Amino acid sequence: MKLLKTIAASVSITLASVTSVLAAPIEIKFSHVVAENTPKGKMATKFKELVEQRLSGKVVVKVFPNAQLFGDDKVLEAMLLGDVQLAAPALSKIKKYNKQVQVFDLPFLFDDMAAIDRFQQGPEGKKLLKSLEKRGLVGLGYLHNGFKQLSASSPLKVPGDAKGKKFRIMASDVLVEQFRAVSANPVKKPFAEVFTLLQTKAIDGQENTWSNMYSKKFYEVQPYITESNHGVLDYVVLSSKEFWLSLPADIRPTVEKALQEAIVYGNQVALAKDQEDKQAIIASKRSQVVTLTPEERQQWVDAMKPVWKKFEVELGKDLIQAAISANQGK
Ligand code: LMR
């Protein structure tokens, strides 16, 4: 009997060790739509490096750039189904989960990146992140890209130049109104389609950051880029609540720390790339950068700013006011 017990005990010890050796590492798929050489692309790679260094054998991170796995409209549905664990969509693409995030799309709202930081890290910004939990998503942090510029097939100096032109936009109703305010025609399209739409002249223009226009070669098919800095393109880093809370207690804090470090790094890349990629576009001579005089820029402000009023009820007056106040917190 004693012998039998000893054999049984040793078999179960052996099985336990085999199971732990064979235990598959946790897999985190990080899906995004931009190129690797961008703030988000580099942030994702940094996250992978940090996690795999610190949790070697326990967690693997697979990064899928360039909409290889999921495009704009599908990634969060896929996340809720458990097919992808991390994503960082532009704030302009998640109105389905909370309409108020469209506050970031209001034209000419923020003076600079520091104001955006103050708003995101302040109570209202934190509340917006938290609000996504009701929809099964965990907002793990904001990530910068930068200010948007307007590119087109003809020079855009004053709002009248945009009249009747077709512009691709991200899926935000504020952006629809922003272009209608200058009598242009906005069309919501996924990021992965923009280059071809521009190349085939199915659309006349689009708005994006220097980094996205450079890395996706929009400047090769858009002869003019107006340096308007009229709006912001930032991201929210998301996971599903189900996946995030399922991470073991000895693993989650390390993953979270790696993510926060990767975001800090991504934000540094965003600041640097904003300048570098603009210079690279200028140096390419494929696209002419149109600089606005203060008077010309003011015309765009005057034409687009009435959009704020239109969204006062939907976004909330207080929320808009908090964003405006972030400009004065210098
Ligand atoms: C876009 O669709 O233009 C951007 O949101 C792409 C991105 O992720 O930066």
py3Dmol code that shows the C-alpha trace and the ligand (Angstrom):
import py3Dmol

protein = """\
ATOM      1  CA  MET A   1       0.000   0.000   0.000  1.00  0.00           C
ATOM      2  CA  LYS A   2       2.776   2.341   1.049  1.00  0.00           C
ATOM      3  CA  LEU A   3       4.629   1.523  -2.147  1.00  0.00           C
ATOM      4  CA  LEU A   4       1.530   2.242  -4.225  1.00  0.00           C
ATOM      5  CA  LYS A   5       1.068   5.633  -2.524  1.00  0.00           C
ATOM      6  CA  THR A   6       4.706   6.524  -3.172  1.00  0.00           C
ATOM      7  CA  ILE A   7       4.370   5.614  -6.851  1.00  0.00           C
ATOM      8  CA  ALA A   8       1.150   7.641  -7.162  1.00  0.00           C
ATOM      9  CA  ALA A   9       2.768  10.644  -5.489  1.00  0.00           C
ATOM     10  CA  SER A  10       5.797  10.570  -7.737  1.00  0.00           C
ATOM     11  CA  VAL A  11       3.632  10.177 -10.863  1.00  0.00           C
ATOM     12  CA  SER A  12       1.610  13.261  -9.896  1.00  0.00           C
ATOM     13  CA  ILE A  13       4.789  15.273  -9.164  1.00  0.00           C
ATOM     14  CA  THR A  14       6.169  14.266 -12.564  1.00  0.00           C
ATOM     15  CA  LEU A  15       2.897  15.192 -14.279  1.00  0.00           C
ATOM     16  CA  ALA A  16       2.827  18.567 -12.546  1.00  0.00           C
ATOM     17  CA  SER A  17       6.352  19.388 -13.648  1.00  0.00           C
ATOM     18  CA  VAL A  18       5.645  18.223 -17.205  1.00  0.00           C
ATOM     19  CA  THR A  19       2.547  20.441 -17.280  1.00  0.00           C
ATOM     20  CA  SER A  20       4.449  23.445 -16.024  1.00  0.00           C
ATOM     21  CA  VAL A  21       7.258  22.891 -18.534  1.00  0.00           C
ATOM     22  CA  LEU A  22       4.742  22.466 -21.317  1.00  0.00           C
ATOM     23  CA  ALA A  23       2.476  25.346 -20.173  1.00  0.00           C
ATOM     24  CA  ALA A  24       2.112  27.502 -23.227  1.00  0.00           C
ATOM     25  CA  PRO A  25       3.129  31.124 -22.728  1.00  0.00           C
ATOM     26  CA  ILE A  26       0.341  33.667 -22.707  1.00  0.00           C
ATOM     27  CA  GLU A  27       0.033  35.196 -26.153  1.00  0.00           C
ATOM     28  CA  ILE A  28      -0.711  38.887 -26.616  1.00  0.00           C
ATOM     29  CA  LYS A  29      -1.594  39.858 -30.158  1.00  0.00           C
ATOM     30  CA  PHE A  30      -1.193  43.607 -30.735  1.00  0.00           C
ATOM     31  CA  SER A  31      -2.932  44.699 -33.914  1.00  0.00           C
ATOM     32  CA  HIS A  32      -2.551  48.123 -35.484  1.00  0.00           C
ATOM     33  CA  VAL A  33      -2.964  49.785 -38.864  1.00  0.00           C
ATOM     34  CA  VAL A  34       0.115  51.978 -39.280  1.00  0.00           C
ATOM     35  CA  ALA A  35       3.669  51.242 -40.424  1.00  0.00           C
ATOM     36  CA  GLU A  36       6.323  50.008 -37.997  1.00  0.00           C
ATOM     37  CA  ASN A  37       8.341  53.207 -38.324  1.00  0.00           C
ATOM     38  CA  THR A  38       5.741  55.394 -36.595  1.00  0.00           C
ATOM     39  CA  PRO A  39       5.057  56.370 -32.977  1.00  0.00           C
ATOM     40  CA  LYS A  40       2.506  53.580 -32.564  1.00  0.00           C
ATOM     41  CA  GLY A  41       4.562  51.035 -34.507  1.00  0.00           C
ATOM     42  CA  LYS A  42       7.648  51.733 -32.418  1.00  0.00           C
ATOM     43  CA  MET A  43       5.678  51.755 -29.186  1.00  0.00           C
ATOM     44  CA  ALA A  44       4.291  48.289 -30.019  1.00  0.00           C
ATOM     45  CA  THR A  45       7.751  46.916 -30.777  1.00  0.00           C
ATOM     46  CA  LYS A  46       9.144  48.414 -27.568  1.00  0.00           C
ATOM     47  CA  PHE A  47       6.317  46.810 -25.584  1.00  0.00           C
ATOM     48  CA  LYS A  48       7.117  43.421 -27.131  1.00  0.00           C
ATOM     49  CA  GLU A  49      10.826  43.766 -26.299  1.00  0.00           C
ATOM     50  CA  LEU A  50      10.194  44.788 -22.687  1.00  0.00           C
ATOM     51  CA  VAL A  51       7.610  42.090 -22.003  1.00  0.00           C
ATOM     52  CA  GLU A  52       9.598  39.282 -23.576  1.00  0.00           C
ATOM     53  CA  GLN A  53      12.736  40.367 -21.743  1.00  0.00           C
ATOM     54  CA  ARG A  54      11.014  40.529 -18.372  1.00  0.00           C
ATOM     55  CA  LEU A  55       8.589  37.638 -18.718  1.00  0.00           C
ATOM     56  CA  SER A  56      10.670  35.357 -20.869  1.00  0.00           C
ATOM     57  CA  GLY A  57       8.865  32.090 -21.572  1.00  0.00           C
ATOM     58  CA  LYS A  58       5.726  33.268 -19.801  1.00  0.00           C
ATOM     59  CA  VAL A  59       4.352  35.837 -22.231  1.00  0.00           C
ATOM     60  CA  VAL A  60       4.870  36.326 -25.956  1.00  0.00           C
ATOM     61  CA  VAL A  61       3.797  39.413 -27.847  1.00  0.00           C
ATOM     62  CA  LYS A  62       2.972  39.253 -31.540  1.00  0.00           C
ATOM     63  CA  VAL A  63       2.693  42.617 -33.242  1.00  0.00           C
ATOM     64  CA  PHE A  64       0.686  42.885 -36.468  1.00  0.00           C
ATOM     65  CA  PRO A  65       1.242  46.290 -38.150  1.00  0.00           C
ATOM     66  CA  ASN A  66      -0.243  47.707 -41.382  1.00  0.00           C
ATOM     67  CA  ALA A  67      -3.772  46.316 -40.768  1.00  0.00           C
ATOM     68  CA  GLN A  68      -2.339  42.835 -41.474  1.00  0.00           C
ATOM     69  CA  LEU A  69      -4.627  41.260 -38.904  1.00  0.00           C
ATOM     70  CA  PHE A  70      -7.525  43.683 -38.459  1.00  0.00           C
ATOM     71  CA  GLY A  71      -8.392  47.053 -39.983  1.00  0.00           C
ATOM     72  CA  ASP A  72      -9.950  50.108 -38.368  1.00  0.00           C
ATOM     73  CA  ASP A  73     -13.508  48.942 -38.121  1.00  0.00           C
ATOM     74  CA  LYS A  74     -12.973  45.357 -37.031  1.00  0.00           C
ATOM     75  CA  VAL A  75     -10.271  45.436 -34.388  1.00  0.00           C
ATOM     76  CA  LEU A  76     -12.380  46.202 -31.340  1.00  0.00           C
ATOM     77  CA  GLU A  77     -15.059  43.686 -32.257  1.00  0.00           C
ATOM     78  CA  ALA A  78     -12.254  41.141 -32.626  1.00  0.00           C
ATOM     79  CA  MET A  79     -10.890  42.199 -29.251  1.00  0.00           C
ATOM     80  CA  LEU A  80     -14.206  41.608 -27.538  1.00  0.00           C
ATOM     81  CA  LEU A  81     -14.322  38.167 -29.156  1.00  0.00           C
ATOM     82  CA  GLY A  82     -10.828  37.396 -27.837  1.00  0.00           C
ATOM     83  CA  ASP A  83      -9.107  37.295 -31.234  1.00  0.00           C
ATOM     84  CA  VAL A  84      -6.726  40.147 -30.403  1.00  0.00           C
ATOM     85  CA  GLN A  85      -5.562  41.377 -27.001  1.00  0.00           C
ATOM     86  CA  LEU A  86      -4.140  44.863 -27.566  1.00  0.00           C
ATOM     87  CA  ALA A  87      -4.835  47.703 -29.988  1.00  0.00           C
ATOM     88  CA  ALA A  88      -4.359  51.446 -30.075  1.00  0.00           C
ATOM     89  CA  PRO A  89      -7.011  52.910 -32.370  1.00  0.00           C
ATOM     90  CA  ALA A  90      -7.207  56.622 -33.001  1.00  0.00           C
ATOM     91  CA  LEU A  91      -9.618  58.319 -30.603  1.00  0.00           C
ATOM     92  CA  SER A  92     -11.599  59.342 -33.680  1.00  0.00           C
ATOM     93  CA  LYS A  93     -12.519  55.703 -34.304  1.00  0.00           C
ATOM     94  CA  ILE A  94     -14.126  54.659 -31.041  1.00  0.00           C
ATOM     95  CA  LYS A  95     -17.278  56.741 -30.822  1.00  0.00           C
ATOM     96  CA  LYS A  96     -19.282  53.509 -30.832  1.00  0.00           C
ATOM     97  CA  TYR A  97     -17.928  52.862 -27.328  1.00  0.00           C
ATOM     98  CA  ASN A  98     -18.301  56.418 -26.004  1.00  0.00           C
ATOM     99  CA  LYS A  99     -19.386  59.334 -28.176  1.00  0.00           C
ATOM    100  CA  GLN A 100     -17.634  61.803 -25.885  1.00  0.00           C
ATOM    101  CA  VAL A 101     -14.167  60.775 -27.093  1.00  0.00           C
ATOM    102  CA  GLN A 102     -14.999  62.778 -30.204  1.00  0.00           C
ATOM    103  CA  VAL A 103     -14.104  65.858 -28.143  1.00  0.00           C
ATOM    104  CA  PHE A 104     -10.539  65.271 -29.350  1.00  0.00           C
ATOM    105  CA  ASP A 105     -11.724  65.840 -32.925  1.00  0.00           C
ATOM    106  CA  LEU A 106     -13.044  69.367 -32.409  1.00  0.00           C
ATOM    107  CA  PRO A 107     -11.055  71.539 -34.828  1.00  0.00           C
ATOM    108  CA  PHE A 108      -8.583  74.055 -33.410  1.00  0.00           C
ATOM    109  CA  LEU A 109      -9.314  72.969 -29.845  1.00  0.00           C
ATOM    110  CA  PHE A 110      -5.836  72.344 -28.432  1.00  0.00           C
ATOM    111  CA  ASP A 111      -2.949  74.813 -28.731  1.00  0.00           C
ATOM    112  CA  ASP A 112      -0.154  72.247 -28.417  1.00  0.00           C
ATOM    113  CA  MET A 113       0.765  68.725 -27.308  1.00  0.00           C
ATOM    114  CA  ALA A 114       1.337  69.884 -23.736  1.00  0.00           C
ATOM    115  CA  ALA A 115      -2.307  71.002 -23.527  1.00  0.00           C
ATOM    116  CA  ILE A 116      -3.423  67.623 -24.858  1.00  0.00           C
ATOM    117  CA  ASP A 117      -1.306  65.927 -22.183  1.00  0.00           C
ATOM    118  CA  ARG A 118      -2.840  68.065 -19.457  1.00  0.00           C
ATOM    119  CA  PHE A 119      -6.344  67.220 -20.625  1.00  0.00           C
ATOM    120  CA  GLN A 120      -5.652  63.491 -21.021  1.00  0.00           C
ATOM    121  CA  GLN A 121      -3.937  63.174 -17.649  1.00  0.00           C
ATOM    122  CA  GLY A 122      -6.519  65.363 -15.887  1.00  0.00           C
ATOM    123  CA  PRO A 123      -9.794  64.162 -14.344  1.00  0.00           C
ATOM    124  CA  GLU A 124     -11.827  64.410 -17.557  1.00  0.00           C
ATOM    125  CA  GLY A 125      -9.291  62.498 -19.611  1.00  0.00           C
ATOM    126  CA  LYS A 126      -9.089  59.767 -16.991  1.00  0.00           C
ATOM    127  CA  LYS A 127     -12.876  59.567 -16.812  1.00  0.00           C
ATOM    128  CA  LEU A 128     -13.063  59.033 -20.564  1.00  0.00           C
ATOM    129  CA  LEU A 129     -10.621  56.123 -20.338  1.00  0.00           C
ATOM    130  CA  LYS A 130     -12.529  54.588 -17.460  1.00  0.00           C
ATOM    131  CA  SER A 131     -15.872  54.964 -19.263  1.00  0.00           C
ATOM    132  CA  LEU A 132     -14.856  52.316 -21.794  1.00  0.00           C
ATOM    133  CA  GLU A 133     -15.048  49.622 -19.105  1.00  0.00           C
ATOM    134  CA  LYS A 134     -18.828  49.650 -19.375  1.00  0.00           C
ATOM    135  CA  ARG A 135     -18.327  48.361 -22.899  1.00  0.00           C
ATOM    136  CA  GLY A 136     -15.939  45.590 -21.932  1.00  0.00           C
ATOM    137  CA  LEU A 137     -12.757  47.509 -22.785  1.00  0.00           C
ATOM    138  CA  VAL A 138      -9.909  48.608 -20.529  1.00  0.00           C
ATOM    139  CA  GLY A 139      -8.352  51.947 -21.457  1.00  0.00           C
ATOM    140  CA  LEU A 140      -4.708  51.485 -20.504  1.00  0.00           C
ATOM    141  CA  GLY A 141      -3.471  54.910 -21.545  1.00  0.00           C
ATOM    142  CA  TYR A 142      -3.295  57.557 -24.229  1.00  0.00           C
ATOM    143  CA  LEU A 143      -0.595  57.597 -26.874  1.00  0.00           C
ATOM    144  CA  HIS A 144       0.324  60.579 -29.044  1.00  0.00           C
ATOM    145  CA  ASN A 145       0.813  60.853 -32.733  1.00  0.00           C
ATOM    146  CA  GLY A 146       0.450  64.571 -33.351  1.00  0.00           C
ATOM    147  CA  PHE A 147      -1.397  67.352 -35.104  1.00  0.00           C
ATOM    148  CA  LYS A 148      -3.096  66.767 -38.433  1.00  0.00           C
ATOM    149  CA  GLN A 149      -2.342  68.606 -41.662  1.00  0.00           C
ATOM    150  CA  LEU A 150      -4.483  68.855 -44.781  1.00  0.00           C
ATOM    151  CA  SER A 151      -3.247  67.262 -47.977  1.00  0.00           C
ATOM    152  CA  ALA A 152      -4.908  67.721 -51.368  1.00  0.00           C
ATOM    153  CA  SER A 153      -4.555  67.562 -55.120  1.00  0.00           C
ATOM    154  CA  SER A 154      -4.606  71.371 -55.292  1.00  0.00           C
ATOM    155  CA  PRO A 155      -3.275  74.012 -52.879  1.00  0.00           C
ATOM    156  CA  LEU A 156      -5.510  74.820 -49.910  1.00  0.00           C
ATOM    157  CA  LYS A 157      -4.798  78.333 -48.692  1.00  0.00           C
ATOM    158  CA  VAL A 158      -8.216  79.509 -47.607  1.00  0.00           C
ATOM    159  CA  PRO A 159     -11.370  77.531 -46.690  1.00  0.00           C
ATOM    160  CA  GLY A 160     -12.942  78.295 -50.085  1.00  0.00           C
ATOM    161  CA  ASP A 161     -10.214  76.166 -51.708  1.00  0.00           C
ATOM    162  CA  ALA A 162     -11.692  73.044 -50.092  1.00  0.00           C
ATOM    163  CA  LYS A 163     -15.173  73.643 -51.495  1.00  0.00           C
ATOM    164  CA  GLY A 164     -16.664  70.623 -53.277  1.00  0.00           C
ATOM    165  CA  LYS A 165     -13.561  68.477 -52.696  1.00  0.00           C
ATOM    166  CA  LYS A 166     -13.757  64.934 -51.363  1.00  0.00           C
ATOM    167  CA  PHE A 167     -11.721  64.270 -48.212  1.00  0.00           C
ATOM    168  CA  ARG A 168     -11.185  60.932 -46.535  1.00  0.00           C
ATOM    169  CA  ILE A 169     -11.844  61.059 -42.797  1.00  0.00           C
ATOM    170  CA  MET A 170     -11.721  58.648 -39.866  1.00  0.00           C
ATOM    171  CA  ALA A 171     -15.076  57.425 -38.562  1.00  0.00           C
ATOM    172  CA  SER A 172     -16.015  60.454 -36.449  1.00  0.00           C
ATOM    173  CA  ASP A 173     -19.119  62.605 -36.826  1.00  0.00           C
ATOM    174  CA  VAL A 174     -17.207  65.664 -35.642  1.00  0.00           C
ATOM    175  CA  LEU A 175     -14.863  65.227 -38.595  1.00  0.00           C
ATOM    176  CA  VAL A 176     -17.862  64.987 -40.930  1.00  0.00           C
ATOM    177  CA  GLU A 177     -19.056  68.385 -39.703  1.00  0.00           C
ATOM    178  CA  GLN A 178     -15.569  69.855 -39.768  1.00  0.00           C
ATOM    179  CA  PHE A 179     -15.332  69.285 -43.529  1.00  0.00           C
ATOM    180  CA  ARG A 180     -18.952  70.259 -44.176  1.00  0.00           C
ATOM    181  CA  ALA A 181     -18.141  73.549 -42.462  1.00  0.00           C
ATOM    182  CA  VAL A 182     -15.860  74.371 -45.399  1.00  0.00           C
ATOM    183  CA  SER A 183     -18.361  73.016 -47.960  1.00  0.00           C
ATOM    184  CA  ALA A 184     -16.248  69.927 -48.654  1.00  0.00           C
ATOM    185  CA  ASN A 185     -17.430  66.305 -48.917  1.00  0.00           C
ATOM    186  CA  PRO A 186     -16.110  64.016 -46.196  1.00  0.00           C
ATOM    187  CA  VAL A 187     -15.985  60.239 -46.750  1.00  0.00           C
ATOM    188  CA  LYS A 188     -15.334  57.801 -43.895  1.00  0.00           C
ATOM    189  CA  LYS A 189     -12.807  55.210 -45.038  1.00  0.00           C
ATOM    190  CA  PRO A 190     -10.383  52.821 -43.308  1.00  0.00           C
ATOM    191  CA  PHE A 191      -6.755  53.888 -43.109  1.00  0.00           C
ATOM    192  CA  ALA A 192      -5.590  50.913 -45.179  1.00  0.00           C
ATOM    193  CA  GLU A 193      -7.507  52.235 -48.214  1.00  0.00           C
ATOM    194  CA  VAL A 194      -6.281  55.840 -48.166  1.00  0.00           C
ATOM    195  CA  PHE A 195      -3.191  55.536 -50.373  1.00  0.00           C
ATOM    196  CA  THR A 196      -5.108  53.809 -53.187  1.00  0.00           C
ATOM    197  CA  LEU A 197      -8.030  56.242 -52.926  1.00  0.00           C
ATOM    198  CA  LEU A 198      -5.586  59.133 -53.322  1.00  0.00           C
ATOM    199  CA  GLN A 199      -3.574  57.469 -56.063  1.00  0.00           C
ATOM    200  CA  THR A 200      -6.634  56.656 -58.150  1.00  0.00           C
ATOM    201  CA  LYS A 201      -8.047  60.130 -57.445  1.00  0.00           C
ATOM    202  CA  ALA A 202     -11.222  58.635 -56.009  1.00  0.00           C
ATOM    203  CA  ILE A 203     -10.768  61.313 -53.358  1.00  0.00           C
ATOM    204  CA  ASP A 204      -9.085  64.714 -53.532  1.00  0.00           C
ATOM    205  CA  GLY A 205      -7.487  64.888 -50.130  1.00  0.00           C
ATOM    206  CA  GLN A 206      -7.248  63.772 -46.548  1.00  0.00           C
ATOM    207  CA  GLU A 207      -6.076  64.949 -43.140  1.00  0.00           C
ATOM    208  CA  ASN A 208      -3.287  63.254 -41.241  1.00  0.00           C
ATOM    209  CA  THR A 209      -0.088  63.641 -39.263  1.00  0.00           C
ATOM    210  CA  TRP A 210       3.338  64.111 -40.846  1.00  0.00           C
ATOM    211  CA  SER A 211       4.296  60.669 -39.606  1.00  0.00           C
ATOM    212  CA  ASN A 212       1.352  58.864 -41.224  1.00  0.00           C
ATOM    213  CA  MET A 213       1.696  60.818 -44.476  1.00  0.00           C
ATOM    214  CA  TYR A 214       5.396  60.002 -44.640  1.00  0.00           C
ATOM    215  CA  SER A 215       5.310  56.343 -43.622  1.00  0.00           C
ATOM    216  CA  LYS A 216       2.388  55.560 -45.946  1.00  0.00           C
ATOM    217  CA  LYS A 217       3.762  57.696 -48.808  1.00  0.00           C
ATOM    218  CA  PHE A 218       0.659  59.881 -49.131  1.00  0.00           C
ATOM    219  CA  TYR A 219       3.025  62.723 -50.053  1.00  0.00           C
ATOM    220  CA  GLU A 220       3.921  60.881 -53.254  1.00  0.00           C
ATOM    221  CA  VAL A 221       0.315  61.090 -54.457  1.00  0.00           C
ATOM    222  CA  GLN A 222      -0.703  64.427 -52.921  1.00  0.00           C
ATOM    223  CA  PRO A 223       1.064  67.410 -54.486  1.00  0.00           C
ATOM    224  CA  TYR A 224       0.102  69.844 -51.699  1.00  0.00           C
ATOM    225  CA  ILE A 225       0.109  69.662 -47.919  1.00  0.00           C
ATOM    226  CA  THR A 226      -1.200  72.619 -45.949  1.00  0.00           C
ATOM    227  CA  GLU A 227       0.445  72.954 -42.563  1.00  0.00           C
ATOM    228  CA  SER A 228      -2.799  73.651 -40.734  1.00  0.00           C
ATOM    229  CA  ASN A 229      -2.311  71.889 -37.382  1.00  0.00           C
ATOM    230  CA  HIS A 230      -6.095  72.039 -37.219  1.00  0.00           C
ATOM    231  CA  GLY A 231      -6.736  68.948 -35.148  1.00  0.00           C
ATOM    232  CA  VAL A 232      -5.177  66.144 -33.205  1.00  0.00           C
ATOM    233  CA  LEU A 233      -4.617  62.463 -33.964  1.00  0.00           C
ATOM    234  CA  ASP A 234      -4.019  60.557 -30.750  1.00  0.00           C
ATOM    235  CA  TYR A 235      -4.674  57.003 -29.636  1.00  0.00           C
ATOM    236  CA  VAL A 236      -6.102  55.049 -26.771  1.00  0.00           C
ATOM    237  CA  VAL A 237      -4.347  51.807 -25.875  1.00  0.00           C
ATOM    238  CA  LEU A 238      -7.003  49.181 -25.225  1.00  0.00           C
ATOM    239  CA  SER A 239      -7.431  45.623 -24.075  1.00  0.00           C
ATOM    240  CA  SER A 240     -10.576  43.671 -23.338  1.00  0.00           C
ATOM    241  CA  LYS A 241     -11.598  43.585 -19.715  1.00  0.00           C
ATOM    242  CA  GLU A 242     -11.995  39.839 -19.953  1.00  0.00           C
ATOM    243  CA  PHE A 243      -8.429  39.269 -21.149  1.00  0.00           C
ATOM    244  CA  TRP A 244      -6.827  41.903 -18.955  1.00  0.00           C
ATOM    245  CA  LEU A 245      -8.398  40.616 -15.755  1.00  0.00           C
ATOM    246  CA  SER A 246      -7.556  37.043 -16.686  1.00  0.00           C
ATOM    247  CA  LEU A 247      -3.824  37.794 -16.566  1.00  0.00           C
ATOM    248  CA  PRO A 248      -2.293  36.078 -13.507  1.00  0.00           C
ATOM    249  CA  ALA A 249      -1.522  38.334 -10.545  1.00  0.00           C
ATOM    250  CA  ASP A 250       2.228  37.687 -10.865  1.00  0.00           C
ATOM    251  CA  ILE A 251       2.192  38.727 -14.528  1.00  0.00           C
ATOM    252  CA  ARG A 252      -0.237  41.606 -15.013  1.00  0.00           C
ATOM    253  CA  PRO A 253       1.747  44.302 -13.128  1.00  0.00           C
ATOM    254  CA  THR A 254       4.866  43.543 -15.206  1.00  0.00           C
ATOM    255  CA  VAL A 255       2.875  43.691 -18.462  1.00  0.00           C
ATOM    256  CA  GLU A 256       1.246  46.939 -17.361  1.00  0.00           C
ATOM    257  CA  LYS A 257       4.584  48.511 -16.385  1.00  0.00           C
ATOM    258  CA  ALA A 258       6.092  47.518 -19.747  1.00  0.00           C
ATOM    259  CA  LEU A 259       3.111  49.084 -21.483  1.00  0.00           C
ATOM    260  CA  GLN A 260       3.421  52.364 -19.577  1.00  0.00           C
ATOM    261  CA  GLU A 261       7.152  52.514 -20.399  1.00  0.00           C
ATOM    262  CA  ALA A 262       6.431  51.756 -24.052  1.00  0.00           C
ATOM    263  CA  ILE A 263       3.859  54.588 -24.111  1.00  0.00           C
ATOM    264  CA  VAL A 264       6.403  57.065 -22.696  1.00  0.00           C
ATOM    265  CA  TYR A 265       8.824  55.940 -25.395  1.00  0.00           C
ATOM    266  CA  GLY A 266       6.111  56.151 -28.098  1.00  0.00           C
ATOM    267  CA  ASN A 267       5.338  59.728 -27.057  1.00  0.00           C
ATOM    268  CA  GLN A 268       9.003  60.675 -27.428  1.00  0.00           C
ATOM    269  CA  VAL A 269       9.017  59.089 -30.893  1.00  0.00           C
ATOM    270  CA  ALA A 270       5.847  61.053 -31.749  1.00  0.00           C
ATOM    271  CA  LEU A 271       7.480  64.376 -30.899  1.00  0.00           C
ATOM    272  CA  ALA A 272      10.643  63.575 -32.842  1.00  0.00           C
ATOM    273  CA  LYS A 273       8.878  62.113 -35.888  1.00  0.00           C
ATOM    274  CA  ASP A 274       6.541  65.058 -36.210  1.00  0.00           C
ATOM    275  CA  GLN A 275       9.552  67.172 -37.148  1.00  0.00           C
ATOM    276  CA  GLU A 276      11.707  64.542 -38.880  1.00  0.00           C
ATOM    277  CA  ASP A 277       8.963  63.228 -41.159  1.00  0.00           C
ATOM    278  CA  LYS A 278       7.863  66.734 -42.108  1.00  0.00           C
ATOM    279  CA  GLN A 279      11.454  67.509 -43.116  1.00  0.00           C
ATOM    280  CA  ALA A 280      11.701  64.232 -45.043  1.00  0.00           C
ATOM    281  CA  ILE A 281       8.544  65.118 -46.993  1.00  0.00           C
ATOM    282  CA  ILE A 282       9.904  68.591 -47.790  1.00  0.00           C
ATOM    283  CA  ALA A 283      13.246  67.079 -48.851  1.00  0.00           C
ATOM    284  CA  SER A 284      11.491  64.601 -51.162  1.00  0.00           C
ATOM    285  CA  LYS A 285      10.153  67.509 -53.264  1.00  0.00           C
ATOM    286  CA  ARG A 286       7.187  65.293 -54.167  1.00  0.00           C
ATOM    287  CA  SER A 287       4.770  67.475 -52.262  1.00  0.00           C
ATOM    288  CA  GLN A 288       4.754  71.188 -51.674  1.00  0.00           C
ATOM    289  CA  VAL A 289       4.159  72.311 -48.105  1.00  0.00           C
ATOM    290  CA  VAL A 290       1.743  75.239 -48.027  1.00  0.00           C
ATOM    291  CA  THR A 291       2.335  77.606 -45.125  1.00  0.00           C
ATOM    292  CA  LEU A 292      -0.575  79.743 -43.998  1.00  0.00           C
ATOM    293  CA  THR A 293      -0.271  83.377 -42.968  1.00  0.00           C
ATOM    294  CA  PRO A 294      -1.883  84.104 -39.574  1.00  0.00           C
ATOM    295  CA  GLU A 295      -4.790  85.758 -41.434  1.00  0.00           C
ATOM    296  CA  GLU A 296      -5.320  82.744 -43.681  1.00  0.00           C
ATOM    297  CA  ARG A 297      -5.192  80.375 -40.718  1.00  0.00           C
ATOM    298  CA  GLN A 298      -7.719  82.525 -38.907  1.00  0.00           C
ATOM    299  CA  GLN A 299     -10.119  82.040 -41.828  1.00  0.00           C
ATOM    300  CA  TRP A 300      -9.967  78.257 -41.279  1.00  0.00           C
ATOM    301  CA  VAL A 301     -10.534  78.761 -37.550  1.00  0.00           C
ATOM    302  CA  ASP A 302     -13.541  80.995 -38.212  1.00  0.00           C
ATOM    303  CA  ALA A 303     -15.029  78.528 -40.691  1.00  0.00           C
ATOM    304  CA  MET A 304     -14.511  75.383 -38.607  1.00  0.00           C
ATOM    305  CA  LYS A 305     -14.979  76.513 -35.017  1.00  0.00           C
ATOM    306  CA  PRO A 306     -18.815  76.683 -35.209  1.00  0.00           C
ATOM    307  CA  VAL A 307     -18.615  72.856 -35.178  1.00  0.00           C
ATOM    308  CA  TRP A 308     -17.959  73.065 -31.399  1.00  0.00           C
ATOM    309  CA  LYS A 309     -21.431  74.507 -30.834  1.00  0.00           C
ATOM    310  CA  LYS A 310     -23.056  71.741 -32.858  1.00  0.00           C
ATOM    311  CA  PHE A 311     -21.617  69.105 -30.539  1.00  0.00           C
ATOM    312  CA  GLU A 312     -22.122  70.922 -27.267  1.00  0.00           C
ATOM    313  CA  VAL A 313     -25.033  68.715 -26.197  1.00  0.00           C
ATOM    314  CA  GLU A 314     -23.593  65.408 -27.397  1.00  0.00           C
ATOM    315  CA  LEU A 315     -20.127  65.936 -25.931  1.00  0.00           C
ATOM    316  CA  GLY A 316     -21.121  68.026 -22.926  1.00  0.00           C
ATOM    317  CA  LYS A 317     -20.359  71.693 -22.352  1.00  0.00           C
ATOM    318  CA  ASP A 318     -18.225  70.884 -19.293  1.00  0.00           C
ATOM    319  CA  LEU A 319     -16.087  68.422 -21.179  1.00  0.00           C
ATOM    320  CA  ILE A 320     -15.410  70.932 -23.951  1.00  0.00           C
ATOM    321  CA  GLN A 321     -14.666  73.589 -21.343  1.00  0.00           C
ATOM    322  CA  ALA A 322     -12.192  71.277 -19.576  1.00  0.00           C
ATOM    323  CA  ALA A 323     -10.381  70.767 -22.883  1.00  0.00           C
ATOM    324  CA  ILE A 324     -10.275  74.522 -23.539  1.00  0.00           C
ATOM    325  CA  SER A 325      -8.955  75.145 -20.032  1.00  0.00           C
ATOM    326  CA  ALA A 326      -6.096  72.692 -20.624  1.00  0.00           C
ATOM    327  CA  ASN A 327      -4.674  75.322 -23.002  1.00  0.00           C
ATOM    328  CA  GLN A 328      -4.309  77.796 -20.166  1.00  0.00           C
ATOM    329  CA  GLY A 329      -2.613  75.407 -17.762  1.00  0.00           C
ATOM    330  CA  LYS A 330       0.855  76.412 -18.985  1.00  0.00           C
TER     331      LYS A 330
END
"""
ligand_1 = """\
9
LMR
C -6.035 57.170 -39.692
O -6.951 56.366 -39.899
O -5.783 58.106 -40.465
C -5.179 57.011 -38.472
O -6.035 56.814 -37.382
C -4.250 55.858 -38.587
C -3.497 55.660 -37.301
O -3.723 54.662 -36.627
O -2.667 56.532 -37.012
"""
view = py3Dmol.view(width=600, height=400)
view.addModel(protein, "pdb")
view.setStyle({"model": 0}, {"cartoon": {"style": "trace"}})
view.addModel(ligand_1, "xyz")
view.setStyle({"model": 1}, {"stick": {}})
view.zoomTo()
view.show()
